[in-house]
Amino acid sequence: MNLHILEKVRFDNRIEKKNEMAKRLHISKSLYSMIIHEQLPVSRRVAIEVHSQFGVPLEALLCPQVQNVATGTNDAI
């Protein structure tokens, strides 16, 4: 199973709890959970928040399939 980019960002920034990450992104824990389980895509607003707080490129958040093709990987970024 691939790790969703938001979970990678959470782990890389040593944010222990999912609800803390959701709070930092100004979304509910349930919305965060739906995003990381790929039930919903990352919205533009959430992508901009992740980009501004953690420096993640918008393309990596909004177009992960394109990033995988461009880098020749099948794993999440």
N, C-alpha and C positions, 0 to 999 in steps of 0.2 A: 504494500500500500504506500502511495506517495504522500509525503507530508505537504499539506497546503502551505502556500507561501506565507499566509498570516500566522500560521503556527510556527514556521521557521523563524519569522521575525520575532514572535513572542519568546521563543527559546533563546535566540541569539541575544535578546535584550534582557534576559533573565527575569522575565515577567512570569511569576509562578502560576497565577490563576487566570483562567479564561475570562472570568468576570472582570478582573482588573484590566485585561487587554480590551475587552468590550467597552469598559468605562473610558479608557483613554481614547477610544475611537468614537465615543459619543453614540454608541449603539447598545441595544439590549444584549444580554448574554445569549438569549435564544436566537437573535439574528446572527450574532457571531458564530454560533454553533451551526446554523443552517449554511452559512458561507463556507466554513471550513470542511463541512461534510458535502459540499458541492450541490446543495439543494437550491441555492441561490448564487448568482454571480456576485462578484465584488462590484458595488455601485461606484459611480464616478465620485460621489461625495466621500465614501469610505476610502477609495483609492487616493484621493487628494489628501485626506487626513493621514493615511499611512505614509505617503510620500513626504509630507511636511514634517511629521514627527520622527520618521525613521530613515528617510532618504532613499526609500525603495523606488526605483524607476516606475513611472506610471504604466509604461508598456508591460512590465512584468506583472502588474496587478490586473490590468484590463485585458491583456491579450496573452495569457500564459501559453496557449497552444502555438501562437506565432513565435514566442520566445523559444519554445522547445524545438521547433523546426529550424529556427535560425542558428541555434547552438548545437543541433544534432543530438539532443537528449530527449528522453521520454519521461524523465523525472520532473517533478515540480521544482521550481527554482528555489 
